Amino acid sequence: MNSISIKALLIICLLICLTGCWNSMELTEVGFLMGVSLDQTEDGSIELNAQVYSPMETVGGAGAGGGKPPYINIKTVNESLFDAARDLPRYFGRRAQWSHMRIVLIGEQFAKEHDIGEVLDYFYRDHETRLNMLIIITKGKAADYWKQKPFIERSMGQQLRTIIENSANVAGKTNRALLFDTLLKLNSKVKTTMIPYIETTEDQQKSSFSSGAAVISKGKMVDRLTSDDVQKILMLTNEFKLGVIEFPCVDEGSGKNRKKETLEIRSIHTKIGPKFSEKPPTVHMLTKIEGVVGELRCTSITTKKEIKKLENHIKKMVKEDLETQIEHLQEKKADVFGIGNKLYQQDPALWKKWEKDWDDIFADIKFVVDVEVKVQGTGMPLGEKVTEE
C-alpha cells in the first residue's frame, strides 16, 4: 500500500469520527439548571436547591401551562456538594445539565462557616459549568430567593443576575464576582475578595435588591459592606465603571439636613504605589475623577473660579470617604486591594518573610490618599459663557 492510499484511508477514518454521535444526548434526557443555592442545615449538612428549566410550561406561548412559571425548584441534602448535586435526578428524573447556569446563591450563615473556595472548587472542576457564573451572598436563607417571582426576566436566576450586573455597571454600588475571578482572588496570596450581597424587601411583594457586598477572607465571610462603602472601594480597585458621587452643597454649612448635589462619573482611575522598604510600609493612592454635574440645587458654577471651588469641595469629600473605607478594611485585616499580591510580585523573598504576619502588617500600613477631580461640564447649556475672574 503506497503513501497516497494510507493518507486516503486515514482521512476516511477521521471523517467517520467527525460524523459520529458517541457523546450525544437528547433534550428529553436532561434538565437545564439555571441556578443553585447553598445553605447549611442544622446538623451541618449542605442543602442544595436548584432551579430547573421546565420546557412544558413555555410551549404555546405565554398562556400555556395554566400560568405556571417556566421552571421548577428541586431540593437535595447531603454532606458533600458533589453528592447533593448527583442526587438531583432522583427528584426530577433527568440528568442535570449545568451549562446554562447563571448564578450560585450562598446563604450568609453558610458563607460564614464554610470555606467558599472549597465549595466553588466543585463548579470550577465540572466541565459543564461556565466560568462566568455569578456568585452572590444572600441575607438569610439562600433557598428562599427561589420562591420569589421575577419582575421582568423569565426566571429568578436571570433576574438576580441582571440586578447585580446593572448595580455594578450602571450604579457602581456592588461588584461582579464571576466564578473564575472569585477563585483566582481566593487562591491569591492575600486570599481576599468581595462578593455581591442581596437581601429582600420587607413589604408584601418580597422582592430582592442589591445591598452592597460581603468581604471574604481566607474563604469565609468576615464583614458586610453597604452599597456606599462598596462604591468607594471599587474606586480604589479600578472596578468602578459608572455611577454618581453625592456631596453636600458647597456653602450650606454643616448638618444632616444639608441639600445634596451629584457628579456623574465619566472616568475614574486609581494608581497604587506601594513602598515596602519604609517602616511601616507606605501605600500611595492617587484617584483621578472626571465627570459632569448631574444635579445642582444650591451651587453656582458660572465662572472658572466657582468650578474650581466645586472641584476642591468634591475632592475633599471623596478623600475623606476613601480614607474611611481604607481604615475600616484595615480594622478587619482584609486586604481587598491586593497589596500583598503586589508585594509578592515585586519581592517574593520579602513576602515569604512577611506572609505569616501579613494581616497584622496590612493593618499597620500607612495609606496616603490623593484625589484629583475635574468637572468636564454641567450637563446643560448655562446660557452664558464661563469667564475668568
C-alpha positions in Angstrom: 0.0 0.0 0.0 1.5 3.3 -1.1 1.6 6.5 0.9 -1.4 8.0 -1.0 -3.6 5.1 -0.1 -2.6 5.3 3.5 -3.4 9.0 3.7 -6.8 8.5 2.0 -7.6 5.7 4.4 -6.6 7.9 7.4 -8.8 10.8 6.1 -11.8 8.4 5.7 -11.4 7.2 9.3 -11.2 10.8 10.6 -14.4 11.7 8.7 -16.2 8.8 10.2 -15.3 10.0 13.7 -16.4 13.6 12.9 -19.9 12.5 11.9 -20.4 10.2 14.9 -22.7 10.8 17.8 -20.8 9.0 20.5 -21.4 11.7 23.1 -24.8 12.9 22.0 -27.7 13.5 24.5 -31.4 14.1 23.7 -33.1 17.2 25.1 -35.7 15.0 26.7 -32.9 13.3 28.7 -31.5 16.4 30.5 -32.8 19.1 32.8 -31.2 22.5 32.4 -30.2 24.1 35.7 -30.5 27.9 35.7 -29.2 28.5 39.2 -28.4 26.8 42.5 -28.3 27.9 46.2 -26.3 26.6 49.1 -27.4 26.6 52.7 -26.3 24.9 55.9 -28.7 22.6 57.7 -29.0 22.3 61.5 -26.8 19.2 61.5 -24.1 20.9 59.3 -25.0 19.2 56.0 -25.3 21.0 52.7 -28.8 21.9 51.4 -28.7 22.3 47.6 -31.7 24.0 45.9 -31.7 24.1 42.1 -34.0 26.0 39.7 -34.5 23.8 36.7 -36.0 24.9 33.3 -39.4 23.4 32.6 -40.0 23.4 28.8 -43.6 22.1 29.1 -44.6 25.4 30.8 -43.3 27.5 27.8 -44.8 25.6 24.9 -47.5 27.5 23.1 -46.6 31.0 24.4 -47.4 33.0 27.5 -50.8 31.4 28.0 -49.5 27.8 28.2 -49.1 25.8 31.3 -52.0 27.4 33.1 -49.9 30.4 34.1 -47.2 28.3 35.8 -43.7 29.6 35.8 -41.2 28.1 33.3 -39.2 26.4 36.0 -39.3 24.1 39.0 -37.3 24.1 42.2 -35.6 20.9 43.4 -34.0 20.4 46.9 -31.4 17.8 48.0 -29.4 17.5 51.2 -26.1 15.7 51.7 -22.8 16.0 53.4 -20.9 16.9 50.2 -21.8 19.2 47.4 -20.9 16.6 44.8 -23.2 14.0 46.3 -26.0 16.6 46.7 -25.7 17.6 43.0 -25.7 13.9 41.9 -28.9 13.4 43.8 -30.8 15.9 41.7 -32.0 13.4 39.1 -33.7 11.4 41.8 -36.2 14.2 42.2 -37.0 15.2 38.6 -36.0 12.2 36.5 -33.4 13.8 34.2 -29.7 14.2 34.2 -28.7 17.7 35.5 -27.1 19.8 32.8 -25.0 22.7 34.2 -24.0 24.5 31.1 -26.9 27.1 31.4 -26.1 28.1 35.0 -26.5 31.8 35.6 -25.8 32.2 39.3 -24.8 30.5 42.6 -26.5 31.8 45.7 -24.8 31.2 49.0 -26.6 31.8 52.3 -24.9 34.2 54.8 -24.6 31.6 57.5 -23.1 29.1 55.1 -20.6 31.7 53.9 -19.5 32.4 57.5 -19.0 28.7 58.4 -17.7 27.1 55.2 -14.7 27.7 53.0 -16.3 29.2 49.9 -13.2 28.5 47.8 -13.5 24.8 48.6 -17.2 24.8 47.6 -16.7 26.7 44.4 -13.9 24.3 43.5 -16.6 21.8 42.6 -18.2 24.1 40.0 -14.7 25.0 38.6 -13.7 21.4 38.1 -17.0 20.4 36.4 -16.6 20.5 32.6 -20.2 21.7 32.1 -20.3 24.8 34.2 -19.4 28.2 32.9 -16.6 30.2 34.4 -18.7 33.4 34.1 -21.4 32.2 36.6 -22.1 34.9 39.1 -21.6 34.3 42.8 -23.9 36.0 45.2 -24.2 36.1 49.1 -27.7 36.3 50.4 -29.1 37.7 53.6 -30.9 34.9 55.3 -31.5 31.5 53.7 -30.5 31.4 50.0 -33.2 28.9 49.1 -35.9 31.4 49.9 -34.9 33.6 47.0 -36.1 30.9 44.5 -39.6 31.2 45.9 -39.9 34.8 44.7 -41.4 35.7 41.3 -39.2 37.5 38.8 -40.3 41.0 37.7 -39.2 41.1 34.1 -37.0 38.1 33.4 -38.2 34.5 32.9 -36.6 33.1 36.0 -35.2 34.3 39.3 -31.8 33.2 38.3 -31.7 35.6 35.4 -33.5 38.3 37.4 -30.9 38.3 40.2 -28.0 38.2 37.7 -29.3 41.3 35.9 -29.9 43.1 39.2 -26.2 42.5 40.2 -24.8 43.3 36.8 -26.6 46.6 36.4 -26.0 47.6 40.0 -22.3 47.1 39.3 -22.1 48.5 35.7 -24.6 51.4 36.0 -24.8 52.4 39.7 -21.4 51.3 40.9 -22.9 50.1 44.2 -21.7 46.5 44.1 -19.2 44.3 42.2 -19.4 41.4 39.8 -18.0 38.2 41.3 -17.7 35.7 38.5 -16.7 32.1 39.3 -13.2 32.3 37.7 -12.3 35.7 39.1 -13.5 34.8 42.6 -11.5 31.6 42.7 -8.5 33.5 41.3 -8.6 36.0 44.2 -9.3 33.4 46.8 -6.3 31.4 45.6 -4.0 34.5 45.5 -1.5 35.3 48.2 -3.9 37.5 50.3 -6.9 35.2 49.7 -9.4 38.1 50.0 -12.2 39.3 47.8 -15.7 40.8 47.7 -18.9 39.0 46.6 -22.2 40.8 45.9 -24.8 40.8 48.7 -28.5 40.8 48.2 -31.5 41.0 50.6 -35.3 41.0 50.4 -37.7 43.9 51.0 -39.9 43.8 54.0 -43.1 44.6 52.1 -45.7 42.0 50.9 -44.2 41.9 47.4 -40.9 40.4 48.8 -38.6 41.5 46.0 -34.8 41.2 46.0 -32.3 44.1 45.7 -28.6 44.6 45.6 -27.3 45.6 49.1 -23.6 46.1 48.9 -21.1 43.2 49.2 -19.7 40.6 51.6 -15.9 40.6 52.3 -14.4 37.1 52.0 -11.1 36.4 53.7 -9.4 33.0 53.9 -12.5 31.6 52.3 -15.1 32.8 54.8 -17.3 35.9 55.1 -15.8 38.3 57.7 -17.7 41.5 57.0 -20.5 43.1 55.1 -20.2 46.4 53.3 -23.1 48.8 52.4 -23.7 49.9 48.8 -22.0 53.3 49.5 -19.0 51.5 51.1 -18.6 49.3 48.1 -18.7 52.3 45.7 -15.7 53.8 47.4 -13.7 50.6 47.4 -14.4 50.0 43.7 -12.9 53.4 43.0 -9.7 52.3 44.7 -9.6 48.9 43.0 -10.3 50.3 39.5 -13.5 48.2 39.2 -15.8 51.3 39.2 -17.5 51.7 35.8 -20.4 54.2 36.0 -22.2 55.9 38.8 -22.6 59.2 40.7 -20.9 60.9 43.6 -23.3 62.5 46.1 -22.0 65.5 48.0 -23.5 68.3 50.2 -23.8 71.8 48.8 -20.6 73.9 48.9 -21.8 76.9 51.0 -24.5 75.4 53.2 -22.6 74.9 56.4 -22.8 71.5 58.2 -25.6 69.2 59.4 -27.6 66.3 58.2 -30.2 68.5 56.5 -27.8 70.0 54.0 -29.0 69.7 50.4 -27.2 67.2 48.3 -25.8 67.5 44.7 -24.3 65.0 42.4 -21.5 64.4 40.0 -21.9 61.8 37.3 -18.6 60.0 36.9 -17.4 59.6 33.3 -13.9 58.4 34.0 -12.0 57.3 37.1 -8.7 55.6 37.7 -6.6 54.9 40.8 -2.8 54.5 40.7 -1.4 52.4 43.6 2.2 52.9 44.5 3.4 50.7 47.4 6.8 51.3 49.2 7.6 48.2 51.2 11.1 49.4 52.2 9.7 52.0 54.6 8.7 51.3 58.2 5.8 51.0 58.4 5.2 50.2 54.7 3.5 53.0 52.8 1.0 52.9 50.0 0.2 55.9 48.0 -3.1 56.0 46.2 -3.9 58.7 43.5 -7.5 58.7 42.3 -8.3 60.8 39.3 -12.0 61.5 38.6 -13.6 63.2 35.6 -17.4 63.8 35.4 -20.3 66.1 34.7 -22.6 67.8 37.1 -25.7 65.6 37.4 -27.7 67.7 39.9 -27.3 71.2 41.2 -29.6 72.5 44.0 -27.7 75.4 45.5 -24.3 75.8 44.0 -23.4 78.3 41.2 -20.8 77.3 38.6 -20.9 80.2 36.1 -17.2 81.0 36.4 -14.0 79.1 36.3 -13.4 80.1 39.9 -16.7 78.6 41.0 -16.0 75.4 39.1 -12.6 75.1 40.8 -14.2 75.7 44.2 -16.7 72.9 43.4 -13.9 70.5 42.3 -12.0 71.1 45.5 -15.2 70.6 47.6 -15.8 67.2 45.8 -12.2 66.3 46.2 -12.3 66.9 50.0 -15.5 64.8 50.4 -14.2 61.9 48.3 -10.8 61.9 50.0 -12.5 61.6 53.4 -14.8 58.8 52.3 -11.9 56.8 50.7 -9.8 57.1 53.8 -12.7 56.0 56.0 -13.1 52.8 53.9 -9.4 52.0 54.0 -9.4 52.4 57.8 -12.4 50.0 58.1 -10.7 47.3 55.9 -7.5 47.7 58.0 -9.5 47.1 61.2 -11.0 43.9 59.6 -7.5 43.0 58.3 -9.0 42.4 54.9 -6.6 43.2 52.1 -9.2 43.7 49.4 -6.8 45.9 47.4 -4.4 43.0 46.9 -1.4 44.9 48.4 0.1 41.6 49.5 -0.1 40.3 45.9 1.9 43.3 44.7 4.5 42.7 47.4 4.8 39.0 46.2 5.3 40.2 42.6 7.9 42.8 43.5 9.8 41.0 46.2 9.0 37.3 46.6 11.6 36.9 49.3 10.2 39.7 51.5 6.7 38.3 51.0 7.8 34.9 52.2 9.2 36.6 55.3 6.0 38.6 56.0 3.4 36.1 54.8 2.6 34.6 58.2 2.0 38.1 59.7 0.6 39.8 56.7 -2.8 40.5 58.2 -1.2 42.5 61.0 1.2 44.2 58.6 -1.6 45.2 56.4 -3.5 46.7 59.4 -0.4 48.9 60.1 0.3 50.1 56.6 0.3 53.9 56.1 -2.0 54.8 53.3 -1.6 58.2 51.6 -4.7 59.1 49.6 -4.7 61.9 47.0 -7.7 62.8 44.8 -8.0 64.9 41.6 -11.4 66.0 40.4 -12.2 67.6 37.0 -15.7 68.8 36.2 -16.0 68.4 32.5 -19.4 70.0 32.1 -22.7 71.0 33.7 -24.9 68.6 31.8 -26.8 71.5 30.1 -26.1 74.9 28.5 -25.5 77.6 31.1 -26.9 80.4 29.0 -23.7 82.4 29.5 -20.0 82.0 28.8 -17.7 80.6 31.6 -15.4 83.6 32.3 -12.2 84.0 34.2 -12.1 86.4 37.1 
